[in-house]
Amino acid sequence: MAPKTFEARCLRLPAATKVVQWEGTSVFKVGGKMFALSGGFTASYMFKVSDMAYGMLIEHGLARPAPYLARAKWVQLVGNSALSDAELTGYLAQAHALIVARLTRKSRKTLGLE
């Protein structure tokens, strides 16, 4: 997936925002919490995954534990084309949903996610 497409898919998700920090890294957030990263210090895309997806992606050699974020079940793809566009879009939606689920009810309501 091309970087512009990655950005568009992230920003298409409800209440998603983008900030640039850490040496030009695009940080995609919902409710002020990160769900995906690209560019800057990251050589490829990074995002939050479920426990099962974490194990599967690493076991199949599609991703590695994300630097500094692995303990929170984040992965870094081995390359920007490690997954098909459809698969990556699905993982981004899942990353977004995992973060939304951890927001307070008040935050979800304020963001229009309830």
N, C-alpha and C positions, 0 to 999 in steps of 0.2 A: 504494500500500500504506500502510495506517495505521501510525503509529509503534509501537503495541503489537504489531501483526502482525509488523513488521520485527524487533522485539526477540524475539518468540517464535520466528521462523524462525531467527534467529542462534543462540539458546540451544538450539534443538533439535539442532544439529549436535554430533557427538561431542566431548566434552571442552571445549566452548565455555564461556567465562565472560564476565561483564560487570563493568566497573568504570566509575565516573563520575569524569571528570577534565576539565581544561581548560574551565572555565566551564560545567559541567553537561553535557558531552558524554558520551554513552553510548559506551564503547569496548568492542568485542567482540573477545575474544582466544582463542587456542588455544596452549597451551604458553607463555604469557606474551608472545606475538607478536600484534599487531593484524591483524585481517582485515576489519573493518567499523566504521564510525562513524555515529552519528546524534545529532540534537539539539544543544543547546549552541550553539557558534559556527558549526556547520554548518547552512546553510539547508535542505539536503537530504541524502540518504544518500550516503555515501562508502564505497568498498570496493576491494580489490585485484582486478585483472583480468590476464588473459594479454595478451601483446603484441598478438595479433590482435584480441581483444575491445576493447582500449584504442583502437586505430585505428578500428575499426568504430563503436563507441559515439560517439566524438567526431565522426567523419565524418558520421554520420547525425543529429547534433544532439541526441542523447539525453543526452549527458554532456559535461562539460568536464574538463580535467586538474584533479585535486584540488589545492587549495592546499597547499604544503609537501610533498606526497607524490607529485607527478606523475612525478618521476624514477624512482620505484619502481613505476610503472605503476598508480597509483590513479586512480579517476575519481570525480567528484561528479555525481550526476544533476542535470539541469536542473530537475527537479521531482519530488516524491515519487510522481507518477503517470506518469513518463516511460516506465516499463516496466510490463508487466502483472505481476500478482502471481506468476504462474508463471515468467515470465522472470527477475524479480528473485530469486525463490527459487533458481533455477538458478545465477545469478551469485554469490549468497551461498555456495552449496555449492562453487562453483569457487574462490572467494576463500579459503574454509576449506581446501580441498584444496591450493591453492598454498602456503599457509603451512605446513601439515602436512608437505608434501614437503621443506621446508627445515629442519625440525626434525631434531635428531640422532636416530639410531636409538634410543639410550637414552631420550630424551625421549618419542619415539613409543610405545615399549614401556611406559614408566611411565604414560602417559596412556591406555593401552589402545587405541592406534591402529595397532598392527601385527598 
